[in-house]
Amino acid sequence: MVALNIEYGITSSEFENFIMNTRRAIIPVGSLEQHGDHLPVSTDSVIAEHIAKRTAQIVDSFVFPVISYGISFEHKPLFNVSVTHSTFIKMIHDILVSLAENGLKRIIIINGHHGNNGALQYIMHDLYRIVDENVQAYGINYWHLLKNEFDHGGEVETSIMLAIEPTLVRMNKAKATSNRLSKSKIAYQSMTNNPGSFPKITGNGIWGDPRNATAQKGHEFLEQAIKNLANVIAELD
C-alpha cells in the first residue's frame, strides 16, 4: 500500500479516482514549543507526521499536512506558539467538515502533543450534528501506543527524533530534568493543564533524561507505535 500524501502532487481529479477505494484520512497534529536545547520546537509535529505517513502505508489512507499549531500554554514563559482551546477545536472541526464533504468517511487524528488531548476529545460532538452519521473521527495519542512511560524531551522523545532525523538533534546539549518533583502520573498530568506550570514542575522544561537516548531505541519505539496504531485503526473499522 502507498500513503497518499495530499500535499505532494495529487490533483483534484486524481483525488476523485483514489477516493473510490480509499475513504480514510489521517491528519497529524503537533505543536510548536520548547523541547530543551537539544530538540527542535517542531518535535511533536515531526513525530506525529512521521507516524502518520508510516501508518498510512499499512492501512491505506490519505495523509493530510501536519497541523503544527497546538495548545502549549503550559510552557510559558518558555517558547511556545499556541492557539486557544476554542480556536483549536474550531480549526480541527472545520477541516473535518471539509474532508467529510469530499467523501472521506473515516478520519484519524494522530496527536503528538499532550496539551491538545483535552480539546480533541470533543471534536465529534459538533461534527455529528453537521455531517451525516456515517462519518467518524477519532483522536489517538501516539504515546498511548508505547509500553514506555512518555516524557518531554527525555529518553523516549529524543530517541524517536534520533531515529527520524538525527541532524535535528543536538545531543551535546542534552540535559536531564533539573527539578523533577515526586508526583504521580495523574498529578503531573493535572498540573500541566495550567498555563506556565511546566517550567515550574521541571525546572528546565525537560521531563526525563535525554542523555540515555539512542537511534536504535527510537526505531523500536516507532515500530511499536506504528504497529499498534495500525491495529487500533483496524479495530475502529
Phi and psi in degrees as GROMACS dihedral restraints (atoms count N, CA, C in turn):
[ dihedral_restraints ]
;  ai    aj    ak    al  type     phi  dphi    fc
    3     4     5     6     1  -123.3    20    10
    4     5     6     7     1   132.6    20    10
    6     7     8     9     1   -70.8    20    10
    7     8     9    10     1   131.5    20    10
    9    10    11    12     1   -96.9    20    10
   10    11    12    13     1    95.3    20    10
   12    13    14    15     1   -82.3    20    10
   13    14    15    16     1   111.0    20    10
   15    16    17    18     1   -60.1    20    10
   16    17    18    19     1   -36.0    20    10
   18    19    20    21     1   -76.5    20    10
   19    20    21    22     1    -7.2    20    10
   21    22    23    24     1  -120.0    20    10
   22    23    24    25     1    82.5    20    10
   24    25    26    27     1    87.0    20    10
   25    26    27    28     1    -0.5    20    10
   27    28    29    30     1   -84.4    20    10
   28    29    30    31     1   125.6    20    10
   30    31    32    33     1   -86.8    20    10
   31    32    33    34     1   170.0    20    10
   33    34    35    36     1   -65.7    20    10
   34    35    36    37     1   -36.1    20    10
   36    37    38    39     1   -69.7    20    10
   37    38    39    40     1   -36.4    20    10
   39    40    41    42     1   -66.0    20    10
   40    41    42    43     1   -38.1    20    10
   42    43    44    45     1   -58.3    20    10
   43    44    45    46     1   -44.5    20    10
   45    46    47    48     1   -60.5    20    10
   46    47    48    49     1   -36.6    20    10
   48    49    50    51     1   -71.1    20    10
   49    50    51    52     1   -43.8    20    10
   51    52    53    54     1   -65.3    20    10
   52    53    54    55     1   -36.3    20    10
   54    55    56    57     1   -70.6    20    10
   55    56    57    58     1   -12.1    20    10
   57    58    59    60     1   -62.2    20    10
   58    59    60    61     1   -29.0    20    10
   60    61    62    63     1  -113.8    20    10
   61    62    63    64     1   -17.1    20    10
   63    64    65    66     1  -125.9    20    10
   64    65    66    67     1   116.3    20    10
   66    67    68    69     1  -113.1    20    10
   67    68    69    70     1    13.7    20    10
   69    70    71    72     1  -111.5    20    10
   70    71    72    73     1   141.8    20    10
   72    73    74    75     1  -124.8    20    10
   73    74    75    76     1   142.4    20    10
   75    76    77    78     1  -118.5    20    10
   76    77    78    79     1   129.5    20    10
   78    79    80    81     1  -120.6    20    10
   79    80    81    82     1   114.7    20    10
   81    82    83    84     1   -80.0    20    10
   82    83    84    85     1   138.6    20    10
   84    85    86    87     1  -129.2    20    10
   85    86    87    88     1   131.4    20    10
   87    88    89    90     1  -133.3    20    10
   88    89    90    91     1  -135.2    20    10
   90    91    92    93     1  -163.8    20    10
   91    92    93    94     1   169.6    20    10
   93    94    95    96     1  -123.3    20    10
   94    95    96    97     1   104.0    20    10
   96    97    98    99     1  -158.1    20    10
   97    98    99   100     1   161.2    20    10
   99   100   101   102     1   -61.8    20    10
  100   101   102   103     1   141.2    20    10
  102   103   104   105     1  -133.1    20    10
  103   104   105   106     1    42.4    20    10
  105   106   107   108     1    79.5    20    10
  106   107   108   109     1  -172.5    20    10
  108   109   110   111     1   -85.7    20    10
  109   110   111   112     1    -6.4    20    10
  111   112   113   114     1  -105.7    20    10
  112   113   114   115     1   -13.9    20    10
  114   115   116   117     1  -122.2    20    10
  115   116   117   118     1   150.3    20    10
  117   118   119   120     1   -72.3    20    10
  118   119   120   121     1   158.6    20    10
  120   121   122   123     1   -67.8    20    10
  121   122   123   124     1   -16.0    20    10
  123   124   125   126     1   -90.4    20    10
  124   125   126   127     1    10.7    20    10
  126   127   128   129     1   -51.4    20    10
  127   128   129   130     1   -50.9    20    10
  129   130   131   132     1   -60.3    20    10
  130   131   132   133     1   -38.8    20    10
  132   133   134   135     1   -70.3    20    10
  133   134   135   136     1   -41.1    20    10
  135   136   137   138     1   -61.2    20    10
  136   137   138   139     1   -44.9    20    10
  138   139   140   141     1   -67.3    20    10
  139   140   141   142     1   -47.2    20    10
  141   142   143   144     1   -60.9    20    10
  142   143   144   145     1   -41.3    20    10
  144   145   146   147     1   -66.6    20    10
  145   146   147   148     1   -42.3    20    10
  147   148   149   150     1   -62.5    20    10
  148   149   150   151     1   -46.5    20    10
  150   151   152   153     1   -64.6    20    10
  151   152   153   154     1   -38.7    20    10
  153   154   155   156     1   -61.4    20    10
  154   155   156   157     1   -46.6    20    10
  156   157   158   159     1   -68.1    20    10
  157   158   159   160     1   -39.9    20    10
  159   160   161   162     1   -67.2    20    10
  160   161   162   163     1   -41.0    20    10
  162   163   164   165     1   -68.0    20    10
  163   164   165   166     1   -37.1    20    10
  165   166   167   168     1   -62.9    20    10
  166   167   168   169     1   -24.8    20    10
  168   169   170   171     1   -71.6    20    10
  169   170   171   172     1   -19.5    20    10
  171   172   173   174     1   -94.3    20    10
  172   173   174   175     1   -44.0    20    10
  174   175   176   177     1  -100.3    20    10
  175   176   177   178     1    -0.1    20    10
  177   178   179   180     1    64.4    20    10
  178   179   180   181     1    86.2    20    10
  180   181   182   183     1  -143.9    20    10
  181   182   183   184     1   158.6    20    10
  183   184   185   186     1   -77.0    20    10
  184   185   186   187     1   139.4    20    10
  186   187   188   189     1  -114.8    20    10
  187   188   189   190     1   121.3    20    10
  189   190   191   192     1   -95.3    20    10
  190   191   192   193     1   159.9    20    10
  192   193   194   195     1   -56.5    20    10
  193   194   195   196     1   144.6    20    10
  195   196   197   198     1   -65.0    20    10
  196   197   198   199     1   141.3    20    10
  198   199   200   201     1   -96.7    20    10
  199   200   201   202     1   109.0    20    10
  201   202   203   204     1   -91.9    20    10
  202   203   204   205     1    -8.9    20    10
  204   205   206   207     1   -97.2    20    10
  205   206   207   208     1   117.5    20    10
  207   208   209   210     1  -126.7    20    10
  208   209   210   211     1  -161.9    20    10
  210   211   212   213     1  -107.2    20    10
  211   212   213   214     1   102.6    20    10
  213   214   215   216     1  -130.6    20    10
  214   215   216   217     1    29.4    20    10
  216   217   218   219     1   -63.8    20    10
  217   218   219   220     1   -18.8    20    10
  219   220   221   222     1   -64.7    20    10
  220   221   222   223     1   -16.3    20    10
  222   223   224   225     1   -89.2    20    10
  223   224   225   226     1    -6.4    20    10
  225   226   227   228     1   -55.0    20    10
  226   227   228   229     1   142.3    20    10
  228   229   230   231     1   -88.7    20    10
  229   230   231   232     1     9.5    20    10
  231   232   233   234     1   -69.5    20    10
  232   233   234   235     1   164.5    20    10
  234   235   236   237     1   -59.2    20    10
  235   236   237   238     1   129.7    20    10
  237   238   239   240     1  -160.2    20    10
  238   239   240   241     1   144.3    20    10
  240   241   242   243     1  -116.8    20    10
  241   242   243   244     1   105.3    20    10
  243   244   245   246     1  -120.0    20    10
  244   245   246   247     1   153.1    20    10
  246   247   248   249     1  -113.1    20    10
  247   248   249   250     1   157.3    20    10
  249   250   251   252     1   -71.5    20    10
  250   251   252   253     1   162.5    20    10
  252   253   254   255     1   -53.9    20    10
  253   254   255   256     1   -47.5    20    10
  255   256   257   258     1   -67.6    20    10
  256   257   258   259     1   -38.2    20    10
  258   259   260   261     1   -65.2    20    10
  259   260   261   262     1   -43.1    20    10
  261   262   263   264     1   -60.4    20    10
  262   263   264   265     1   -48.3    20    10
  264   265   266   267     1   -61.4    20    10
  265   266   267   268     1   -44.7    20    10
  267   268   269   270     1   -62.9    20    10
  268   269   270   271     1   -42.5    20    10
  270   271   272   273     1   -61.9    20    10
  271   272   273   274     1   -49.8    20    10
  273   274   275   276     1   -63.2    20    10
  274   275   276   277     1   -43.5    20    10
  276   277   278   279     1   -58.1    20    10
  277   278   279   280     1   -47.0    20    10
  279   280   281   282     1   -64.7    20    10
  280   281   282   283     1   -37.3    20    10
  282   283   284   285     1   -64.1    20    10
  283   284   285   286     1   -43.2    20    10
  285   286   287   288     1   -65.2    20    10
  286   287   288   289     1   -38.6    20    10
  288   289   290   291     1   -61.3    20    10
  289   290   291   292     1   -43.4    20    10
  291   292   293   294     1   -62.6    20    10
  292   293   294   295     1   -42.7    20    10
  294   295   296   297     1   -63.9    20    10
  295   296   297   298     1   -42.1    20    10
  297   298   299   300     1   -62.6    20    10
  298   299   300   301     1   -40.0    20    10
  300   301   302   303     1   -66.6    20    10
  301   302   303   304     1   -22.6    20    10
  303   304   305   306     1   -93.3    20    10
  304   305   306   307     1     8.6    20    10
  306   307   308   309     1    98.1    20    10
  307   308   309   310     1     4.1    20    10
  309   310   311   312     1   -86.8    20    10
  310   311   312   313     1   115.9    20    10
  312   313   314   315     1   -97.8    20    10
  313   314   315   316     1   -20.1    20    10
  315   316   317   318     1  -123.9    20    10
  316   317   318   319     1   119.3    20    10
  318   319   320   321     1  -125.1    20    10
  319   320   321   322     1   122.4    20    10
  321   322   323   324     1  -110.8    20    10
  322   323   324   325     1   123.4    20    10
  324   325   326   327     1  -101.9    20    10
  325   326   327   328     1   116.5    20    10
  327   328   329   330     1   -93.2    20    10
  328   329   330   331     1   109.6    20    10
  330   331   332   333     1   -93.4    20    10
  331   332   333   334     1   130.6    20    10
  333   334   335   336     1  -109.6    20    10
  334   335   336   337     1     2.7    20    10
  336   337   338   339     1  -133.7    20    10
  337   338   339   340     1   128.4    20    10
  339   340   341   342     1   -58.6    20    10
  340   341   342   343     1   -37.7    20    10
  342   343   344   345     1   -65.0    20    10
  343   344   345   346     1   -18.0    20    10
  345   346   347   348     1   -84.2    20    10
  346   347   348   349     1   -13.7    20    10
  348   349   350   351     1   -58.4    20    10
  349   350   351   352     1   -47.2    20    10
  351   352   353   354     1   -60.7    20    10
  352   353   354   355     1   -42.6    20    10
  354   355   356   357     1   -66.4    20    10
  355   356   357   358     1   -38.3    20    10
  357   358   359   360     1   -66.9    20    10
  358   359   360   361     1   -21.1    20    10
  360   361   362   363     1   -66.1    20    10
  361   362   363   364     1   -20.8    20    10
  363   364   365   366     1  -107.5    20    10
  364   365   366   367     1     6.5    20    10
  366   367   368   369     1   -58.6    20    10
  367   368   369   370     1   -41.9    20    10
  369   370   371   372     1   -73.3    20    10
  370   371   372   373     1   -17.0    20    10
  372   373   374   375     1   -58.3    20    10
  373   374   375   376     1   -54.3    20    10
  375   376   377   378     1   -79.9    20    10
  376   377   378   379     1   -32.2    20    10
  378   379   380   381     1   -59.7    20    10
  379   380   381   382     1   -39.4    20    10
  381   382   383   384     1   -62.4    20    10
  382   383   384   385     1   -33.2    20    10
  384   385   386   387     1   -78.8    20    10
  385   386   387   388     1   -21.5    20    10
  387   388   389   390     1   -98.4    20    10
  388   389   390   391     1   -40.0    20    10
  390   391   392   393     1  -109.1    20    10
  391   392   393   394     1   174.1    20    10
  393   394   395   396     1   -70.4    20    10
  394   395   396   397     1   157.6    20    10
  396   397   398   399     1   -69.4    20    10
  397   398   399   400     1    -9.1    20    10
  399   400   401   402     1   -79.2    20    10
  400   401   402   403     1   -12.8    20    10
  402   403   404   405     1   -84.5    20    10
  403   404   405   406     1   130.1    20    10
  405   406   407   408     1  -129.8    20    10
  406   407   408   409     1   137.3    20    10
  408   409   410   411     1  -126.8    20    10
  409   410   411   412     1   139.3    20    10
  411   412   413   414     1  -133.4    20    10
  412   413   414   415     1   135.5    20    10
  414   415   416   417     1  -103.0    20    10
  415   416   417   418     1   127.2    20    10
  417   418   419   420     1  -127.2    20    10
  418   419   420   421     1   124.7    20    10
  420   421   422   423     1   -83.1    20    10
  421   422   423   424     1   120.8    20    10
  423   424   425   426     1   -64.2    20    10
  424   425   426   427     1   -28.4    20    10
  426   427   428   429     1   -69.5    20    10
  427   428   429   430     1   -19.1    20    10
  429   430   431   432     1   -70.2    20    10
  430   431   432   433     1   -11.4    20    10
  432   433   434   435     1   -93.4    20    10
  433   434   435   436     1     0.5    20    10
  435   436   437   438     1  -103.2    20    10
  436   437   438   439     1   147.6    20    10
  438   439   440   441     1   -77.5    20    10
  439   440   441   442     1   -32.8    20    10
  441   442   443   444     1   -75.0    20    10
  442   443   444   445     1   148.9    20    10
  444   445   446   447     1   -66.3    20    10
  445   446   447   448     1   131.4    20    10
  447   448   449   450     1   -75.0    20    10
  448   449   450   451     1   161.0    20    10
  450   451   452   453     1  -139.4    20    10
  451   452   453   454     1  -170.5    20    10
  453   454   455   456     1  -133.6    20    10
  454   455   456   457     1   105.3    20    10
  456   457   458   459     1    71.8    20    10
  457   458   459   460     1    13.3    20    10
  459   460   461   462     1   -94.9    20    10
  460   461   462   463     1  -152.2    20    10
  462   463   464   465     1   -62.4    20    10
  463   464   465   466     1   -44.9    20    10
  465   466   467   468     1   -67.4    20    10
  466   467   468   469     1   -55.1    20    10
  468   469   470   471     1   -64.8    20    10
  469   470   471   472     1   -38.8    20    10
  471   472   473   474     1   -67.9    20    10
  472   473   474   475     1   -40.3    20    10
  474   475   476   477     1   -60.8    20    10
  475   476   477   478     1   -42.7    20    10
  477   478   479   480     1   -63.0    20    10
  478   479   480   481     1   -41.4    20    10
  480   481   482   483     1   -66.9    20    10
  481   482   483   484     1   -35.6    20    10
  483   484   485   486     1   -63.0    20    10
  484   485   486   487     1   -34.2    20    10
  486   487   488   489     1   -75.5    20    10
  487   488   489   490     1   -36.1    20    10
  489   490   491   492     1   -79.6    20    10
  490   491   492   493     1   -52.3    20    10
  492   493   494   495     1  -152.1    20    10
  493   494   495   496     1    84.5    20    10
  495   496   497   498     1   -61.4    20    10
  496   497   498   499     1   -24.4    20    10
  498   499   500   501     1   -68.2    20    10
  499   500   501   502     1   -15.2    20    10
  501   502   503   504     1   -89.4    20    10
  502   503   504   505     1    -6.8    20    10
  504   505   506   507     1  -103.9    20    10
  505   506   507   508     1   133.4    20    10
  507   508   509   510     1  -113.3    20    10
  508   509   510   511     1    80.3    20    10
  510   511   512   513     1   -62.5    20    10
  511   512   513   514     1   -25.1    20    10
  513   514   515   516     1   -68.9    20    10
  514   515   516   517     1   -12.4    20    10
  516   517   518   519     1  -108.4    20    10
  517   518   519   520     1     4.6    20    10
  519   520   521   522     1   -70.0    20    10
  520   521   522   523     1   132.5    20    10
  522   523   524   525     1  -135.7    20    10
  523   524   525   526     1   148.4    20    10
  525   526   527   528     1   -80.5    20    10
  526   527   528   529     1   168.6    20    10
  528   529   530   531     1   -51.9    20    10
  529   530   531   532     1   132.0    20    10
  531   532   533   534     1   -92.9    20    10
  532   533   534   535     1   -13.6    20    10
  534   535   536   537     1  -148.9    20    10
  535   536   537   538     1    44.3    20    10
  537   538   539   540     1   -67.9    20    10
  538   539   540   541     1   115.5    20    10
  540   541   542   543     1   -82.6    20    10
  541   542   543   544     1   154.8    20    10
  543   544   545   546     1   -81.2    20    10
  544   545   546   547     1    91.9    20    10
  546   547   548   549     1  -128.9    20    10
  547   548   549   550     1   148.6    20    10
  549   550   551   552     1   -72.3    20    10
  550   551   552   553     1   163.2    20    10
  552   553   554   555     1   -60.5    20    10
  553   554   555   556     1   -40.0    20    10
  555   556   557   558     1   -66.5    20    10
  556   557   558   559     1   -42.9    20    10
  558   559   560   561     1   -63.3    20    10
  559   560   561   562     1   -42.9    20    10
  561   562   563   564     1   -59.9    20    10
  562   563   564   565     1   -48.4    20    10
  564   565   566   567     1   -65.0    20    10
  565   566   567   568     1   -35.7    20    10
  567   568   569   570     1   -69.4    20    10
  568   569   570   571     1   -41.5    20    10
  570   571   572   573     1   -65.5    20    10
  571   572   573   574     1   -36.3    20    10
  573   574   575   576     1   -76.8    20    10
  574   575   576   577     1     1.1    20    10
  576   577   578   579     1   -77.3    20    10
  577   578   579   580     1   -14.4    20    10
  579   580   581   582     1   -91.9    20    10
  580   581   582   583     1   134.4    20    10
  582   583   584   585     1   -55.6    20    10
  583   584   585   586     1   136.5    20    10
  585   586   587   588     1    76.9    20    10
  586   587   588   589     1     6.8    20    10
  588   589   590   591     1   -79.5    20    10
  589   590   591   592     1   -32.2    20    10
  591   592   593   594     1   -63.8    20    10
  592   593   594   595     1   -45.8    20    10
  594   595   596   597     1   -61.7    20    10
  595   596   597   598     1   -33.1    20    10
  597   598   599   600     1   -68.7    20    10
  598   599   600   601     1   -38.2    20    10
  600   601   602   603     1   -72.4    20    10
  601   602   603   604     1   -43.1    20    10
  603   604   605   606     1   -95.8    20    10
  604   605   606   607     1   -26.1    20    10
  606   607   608   609     1    88.6    20    10
  607   608   609   610     1   -40.0    20    10
  609   610   611   612     1  -133.3    20    10
  610   611   612   613     1    10.8    20    10
  612   613   614   615     1    84.4    20    10
  613   614   615   616     1     6.1    20    10
  615   616   617   618     1  -114.9    20    10
  616   617   618   619     1   134.9    20    10
  618   619   620   621     1  -116.1    20    10
  619   620   621   622     1   101.8    20    10
  621   622   623   624     1   119.8    20    10
  622   623   624   625     1  -167.3    20    10
  624   625   626   627     1  -130.6    20    10
  625   626   627   628     1    99.3    20    10
  627   628   629   630     1   -70.1    20    10
  628   629   630   631     1   -13.4    20    10
  630   631   632   633     1   -66.1    20    10
  631   632   633   634     1   -17.3    20    10
  633   634   635   636     1   -90.7    20    10
  634   635   636   637     1     1.8    20    10
  636   637   638   639     1   -75.8    20    10
  637   638   639   640     1   145.3    20    10
  639   640   641   642     1  -142.1    20    10
  640   641   642   643     1   156.9    20    10
  642   643   644   645     1   -64.7    20    10
  643   644   645   646     1   -35.3    20    10
  645   646   647   648     1   -62.1    20    10
  646   647   648   649     1   -44.2    20    10
  648   649   650   651     1   -61.2    20    10
  649   650   651   652     1   -40.0    20    10
  651   652   653   654     1   -61.5    20    10
  652   653   654   655     1   -42.8    20    10
  654   655   656   657     1   -62.3    20    10
  655   656   657   658     1   -39.3    20    10
  657   658   659   660     1   -66.8    20    10
  658   659   660   661     1   -41.7    20    10
  660   661   662   663     1   -61.7    20    10
  661   662   663   664     1   -43.4    20    10
  663   664   665   666     1   -65.1    20    10
  664   665   666   667     1   -45.0    20    10
  666   667   668   669     1   -61.0    20    10
  667   668   669   670     1   -40.0    20    10
  669   670   671   672     1   -63.1    20    10
  670   671   672   673     1   -47.7    20    10
  672   673   674   675     1   -64.7    20    10
  673   674   675   676     1   -45.0    20    10
  675   676   677   678     1   -66.8    20    10
  676   677   678   679     1   -43.4    20    10
  678   679   680   681     1   -62.1    20    10
  679   680   681   682     1   -47.1    20    10
  681   682   683   684     1   -67.0    20    10
  682   683   684   685     1   -36.3    20    10
  684   685   686   687     1   -66.4    20    10
  685   686   687   688     1   -42.2    20    10
  687   688   689   690     1   -60.4    20    10
  688   689   690   691     1   -38.7    20    10
  690   691   692   693     1   -66.3    20    10
  691   692   693   694     1   -40.7    20    10
  693   694   695   696     1   -65.0    20    10
  694   695   696   697     1   -42.7    20    10
  696   697   698   699     1   -62.5    20    10
  697   698   699   700     1   -39.1    20    10
  699   700   701   702     1   -62.4    20    10
  700   701   702   703     1   -39.4    20    10
  702   703   704   705     1   -64.4    20    10
  703   704   705   706     1   -39.2    20    10
  705   706   707   708     1   -66.4    20    10
  706   707   708   709     1   -30.1    20    10
